Amino acid sequence: MREIMLEQTRVVWEFRNQESLEQWVVSSDEAMGGKSKIYLRLSRNNQTALLYGNLCTEVPKDGETRYSGYCTLRSKQLLGAFNAKTHHDWSNFNTLYLRIRGDGRPWMINIATETYFQHQKNDMYNYFLYTRGGPYWQDVKIPFSKFFLTSHGRIQDDQHPLWLDKINTLGFTLGDKVDGPFHLEIDCIGVCNDHAHTEMFAYEKYKKNP
């Protein structure tokens, strides 16, 4: 039974030391003149990652920027020999698993996959992550069939399932337009095979003419 359970679950990221944090990158609207701040560090017991900062929706007065107010945590691209790009292969799993503890603010989970064409470089698969707030941990399971395709932050009409054997990065984005401090504590991130979930894809797909 233990071997069967291990085959159906894989922990992809754990946060137990400083090296585990170096697999991730934080960014915010500060890169385009905004005032949001975001930081990533180990928690006090060195057993979890603490993502925290302050969200500010004030738009820079540069005459060009129209929107502001986001903070992002993103995993780094996997690299193989000679720094060749490699991918996560999650094709044997159907669900993303997160063990988190938040402050009640909603986040967006972002998954980037390998693309064929240059114009697809801004394509991203997204789904919502709602945190409860309070002292208790949340065990969150999100089926991959629920992730929807966006480009430049816009939901696309032509939806198709996530390409699970070519996963590049996974990320968290906060952009709920509420100024103020935030925090999200992450214990681990993994994938699992939930046999109770049989849905192949949650959204309508267009039938293309032959």
Solvent accessible surface area in square Angstrom, and as a share of the most:
residue,aa,sasa,rsa
1,M,171,0.76
2,R,183,0.67
3,E,135,0.60
4,I,88,0.45
5,M,103,0.46
6,L,104,0.52
7,E,131,0.59
8,Q,44,0.19
9,T,61,0.35
10,R,104,0.38
11,V,79,0.46
12,V,35,0.20
13,W,15,0.05
14,E,84,0.38
15,F,0,0.00
16,R,84,0.31
17,N,72,0.37
18,Q,101,0.45
19,E,112,0.50
20,S,10,0.06
21,L,10,0.05
22,E,103,0.46
23,Q,86,0.38
24,W,12,0.04
25,V,55,0.32
26,V,52,0.30
27,S,53,0.34
28,S,7,0.05
29,D,0,0.00
30,E,86,0.39
31,A,95,0.74
32,M,82,0.37
33,G,48,0.47
34,G,7,0.07
35,K,114,0.48
36,S,0,0.00
37,K,82,0.35
38,I,17,0.09
39,Y,108,0.41
40,L,37,0.18
41,R,101,0.37
42,L,26,0.13
43,S,13,0.08
44,R,236,0.86
45,N,96,0.49
46,N,79,0.41
47,Q,84,0.38
48,T,8,0.04
49,A,0,0.00
50,L,30,0.15
51,L,1,0.00
52,Y,72,0.27
53,G,13,0.12
54,N,61,0.31
55,L,0,0.00
56,C,22,0.13
57,T,40,0.23
58,E,76,0.34
59,V,56,0.32
60,P,23,0.15
61,K,188,0.80
62,D,75,0.39
63,G,81,0.78
64,E,147,0.66
65,T,31,0.18
66,R,181,0.66
67,Y,157,0.60
68,S,21,0.13
69,G,8,0.07
70,Y,73,0.28
71,C,0,0.00
72,T,22,0.13
73,L,1,0.00
74,R,99,0.36
75,S,1,0.01
76,K,96,0.41
77,Q,47,0.21
78,L,70,0.35
79,L,105,0.52
80,G,34,0.33
81,A,75,0.58
82,F,206,0.86
83,N,116,0.60
84,A,56,0.43
85,K,104,0.44
86,T,54,0.31
87,H,51,0.23
88,H,22,0.10
89,D,75,0.39
90,W,1,0.00
91,S,63,0.41
92,N,112,0.58
93,F,13,0.05
94,N,36,0.19
95,T,1,0.01
96,L,1,0.00
97,Y,52,0.20
98,L,0,0.00
99,R,71,0.26
100,I,0,0.00
101,R,64,0.23
102,G,3,0.03
103,D,44,0.23
104,G,39,0.37
105,R,27,0.10
106,P,55,0.34
107,W,6,0.02
108,M,52,0.23
109,I,0,0.00
110,N,18,0.09
111,I,0,0.00
112,A,19,0.15
113,T,16,0.10
114,E,44,0.20
115,T,48,0.28
116,Y,170,0.65
117,F,121,0.50
118,Q,134,0.60
119,H,142,0.64
120,Q,47,0.21
121,K,134,0.57
122,N,57,0.29
123,D,32,0.17
124,M,60,0.27
125,Y,9,0.04
126,N,10,0.05
127,Y,60,0.23
128,F,80,0.33
129,L,1,0.01
130,Y,145,0.55
131,T,11,0.06
132,R,153,0.56
133,G,24,0.23
134,G,49,0.48
135,P,92,0.58
136,Y,164,0.62
137,W,61,0.21
138,Q,17,0.08
139,D,85,0.44
140,V,25,0.14
141,K,104,0.44
142,I,7,0.04
143,P,25,0.16
144,F,9,0.04
145,S,10,0.07
146,K,58,0.25
147,F,0,0.00
148,F,16,0.07
149,L,10,0.05
150,T,8,0.05
151,S,20,0.13
152,H,135,0.60
153,G,69,0.66
154,R,181,0.66
155,I,119,0.60
156,Q,58,0.26
157,D,115,0.59
158,D,56,0.29
159,Q,14,0.06
160,H,77,0.35
161,P,58,0.37
162,L,15,0.08
163,W,88,0.31
164,L,36,0.18
165,D,53,0.27
166,K,63,0.27
167,I,0,0.00
168,N,17,0.09
169,T,12,0.07
170,L,0,0.00
171,G,2,0.02
172,F,0,0.00
173,T,34,0.20
174,L,0,0.00
175,G,42,0.40
176,D,37,0.19
177,K,171,0.72
178,V,83,0.48
179,D,86,0.45
180,G,14,0.14
181,P,107,0.67
182,F,6,0.03
183,H,79,0.35
184,L,0,0.00
185,E,22,0.10
186,I,0,0.00
187,D,20,0.10
188,C,16,0.09
189,I,0,0.00
190,G,3,0.03
191,V,0,0.00
192,C,15,0.09
193,N,45,0.23
194,D,36,0.18
195,H,127,0.57
196,A,95,0.74
197,H,37,0.17
198,T,113,0.66
199,E,67,0.30
200,M,170,0.76
201,F,29,0.12
202,A,39,0.30
203,Y,70,0.27
204,E,146,0.65
205,K,106,0.45
206,Y,128,0.49
207,K,199,0.84
208,K,157,0.67
209,N,141,0.72
210,P,182,1.14
